[in-house]
Amino acid sequence: MAVPQVAKLVALQYNCARGGQVLEAVLEMAVRRGADVVLIQEPKGAKEKDSTLSHPSFNFIRGEEAVMAKCWIAVNRASKCQVTEFKNLAFGTANHVQVVEVTPPSGEAIMIGNVYDE
């Protein structure tokens, strides 16, 4: 009897120590490892603008726009996982918390919290 394939989720977590080239290196490593989502803390420095940081393989969930981000979640564009952000669960956290639900193909949903703690 054949064993059914179980959908898997590959998630990485990294503190980028205020962005720059560290963020780029983390995302390149995530591509090589086939990560579906990357939980990032301290994604950018105080003088970097959100719009200047991007990657061709990822879409970003950046949190509240008017507040300096302490957390981002990068979602691989090639991933077959469905990712839904729950902004209401992170309301009032000054972008120190993000909560998402990730559903891999034919798998069960999992809630993931991305938390920055000084």
Secondary structure, 3 states (H helix, E strand, C coil): CCCCCCCCCCEEEEECCCCCHHHHHHHHHHHHHCCCEEEEECCCCCCCCHHHCCECCEEEECCCCCCCCCEEEEEECCCCCEEEECHHHCCCCCCCEEEEEEECCCCCCEEEEEECCC
